[in-house]
Amino acid sequence: MSIELTRIGLTGLGDKTSGWPEKSPVKYLRSGFVWLPAALIAALGAWTLLSFNAGKPAESEPVRPAVVVVEPAPAAAPLIAFNPPTAEGEAIVPEETAVVDGLKISSQYWRRGGLGSNALITLTLRNRNDYAVTDIAISCAFSRRDGSHLTDRTRVIHDTVNMRSRKTFARLHVGFVNVNASKAKCSPVAARHI
């Protein structure tokens, strides 16, 4: 037993006769860095080829237009719309107090929200009808300080305004507007009576 212990002590762990080639960790690390750029170039090339072909439509299949089926509104709740006659090429700009069968905006103001690109409208709707209205479509025209038109936005309010009453809606998000917009004029364009 003492012979085996001395033998291990004399040979040590760095014996080259053990059958394992001696290679330092630096050599393993250097060979890994050689393959890393090659793998990155191959991955970039594959991604470029796949993303280039993904944006093109299939050439063997023709593009067909979508078919939209529109069902008529139920008879119990007809849609009342405001469609003034216009000359050809004339833009429809809603007036400040446009009336849709007794429905009008008595007061309104707007401000910016969401880093300045969203329009938040606060308005009071007045219903002079003998019936309540719901699903009120509001159209807002935005313009610059000099009055030149920028954009139109429409929003449907899914709330009810009772007969012969008024209701205030605060900070309604109408949509994204141009950063140059400084004026807004809103008017009701459609509603359903209950």
N, C-alpha and C positions, 0 to 999 in steps of 0.2 A: 504494500500500500504506500509506503514511503517512496517507492520508486516512481510511481505515477505522479505524485505531487511534485517531485523534483523535476520531472519531465515537463510538466505544464509550466512550472516556474522558469525553466530554462528557455523554452521555446517562446513563450509570451503570446499575446493575441495578434500581433502583427506578423505572424509567420506566413511567408509567401508560399509555403508548401501545402497550405490548407486547401488549395483548389479554387479559391475565390480570387479573381483579379482585383487588385487594389485600384480604386477610382475615387477621386476626391469629389465632394459635393459640388464644387465649382464647375467641373466638367459636365455633370448632369444638368446644371442650370444653364450653361451656355448652349447646349444642344436643344433645350426647350425654347430658347429665344430665337433660334433659327427657324423653327416651325411656326411661331406666333405670327409674324408678318404674312407668311404664305397663307395661313388659315384666314386671316382678316381680309386679304385681297380676294380670296375665293368666295367668302361670305358676302362681301360687297358686290362682287360681280353677279352672284345669284340674285341678290336683292334687287339690283338694278334691272336685270332682265325680267323678273317677275312683276315689279311695279310698273315697268314700261308697258307691258302687255295687259295689265289689269284695267287700264283706263280706256282701252279700245273696245268697241262693241264687236260682237261675234260677226264675222263676215258671211258665214253660211246661213245665218238666220235673219230674215227681214224684220225690220222694226215695225210693229203694228201699233196704231193709236189705241189708247185706252178707251173703253166704253163706260160711260157714266150713266147710271139709271137714276132719274130724279122722280121721286114720288110726289104727287100733289099734296098740298097741306090739307089736314083734316077740315071738314066742314064746320066743326064746332069752334075752331079758332082761326078765322081768316086773317091774312096778313094785310095790313093797311100800309100802303107805301106812298111816298111823296115823289113824283116824277114830273118836274116841270118841263115843258117843251123847250128845246134849245135849237138854235140854228146850227148848221153843220160847221164843225170845227170850234164851236164855242164851249169853253170849259164850264162845268157846274161848280160854282163856288157857293157853299151854304151861307145863308144870311145869319145874322146874329140871333134873331127871334123867329125863325121859320116855324110854321104851325103845321102839325100833322094831326088833323081832327081834334083840335083843342089841346094838344100837347105842345108845350114850349119850354125853353130854358129861360128861367127868370134871372139867374145870376151865374156867372162862371169866371174862373181864373185858372191859370195853369202855372206850373213850375217844373223845373228839371229834377230828375232823379237818376240814380245809377250812373255816376260819373259824368252826368251832363248829356247823355244820349237818349234818355227816356223821357216821355212827356207824361206828367201826372196832372190830370184835370180834376178840379173840384167844381161841381155844378149842382144847381137846384132845378129839378124838373117839376113843372106845374101841369097838372092834369085837370082840365075844365070839362071833361066829358062826363056823361052820365053812366059810365062803366069804367072798371079798372083796366089798366093796360099792363102788359108784361113783354119781355124780350124786346126792349127798346134799342134800336140801332141809332148810334150817335156818330155823326161824321164831323171830323175836325179838319180845318184847312189851316196850315201853318205858313207864315210868310216872314220875310225879312223886315227890317225897320222901315225901309222905303216902300213896302207894300208889295214887292214882287213875290209871287207865289213860289213856295218851295215844295211842299208835299201835302198829301191828304192821308188821313188815317181814320179808320172806322172801327168802332167797338160796339158789341152787343151787350147790353146790361140785362142779365137774367134775373131781374128783380121786379116786384110789382109796385105800381103807384096806384093807390086807391082812387076812386072817383071823387072829383072835386077836392083834391088835396095836393100837397107838394111834398117832395122828398129830396133830401140832399145826399149826394154821393161824393165822398171825400177821397181824393188822391187815386182816381181811377187810372190805371196804366193803359194808355191809348196805344202806345207803340214807340218805336224808335223814330227819332226826328233828327233832322239836320242840325248841326251845331250852330248854324247861322240863324236859326229860327228865333224870332223874338215876339211874334204875335200869333194868337190862335183864335179862331172863330169856330164854335161848335154849334150844331143844330141837329134835332132829331129827324131822321129820314124814314124810319119805319117802326111800327109797333104792332102788337097783337092785343086785341081786347079780350077780356075774360068774361 
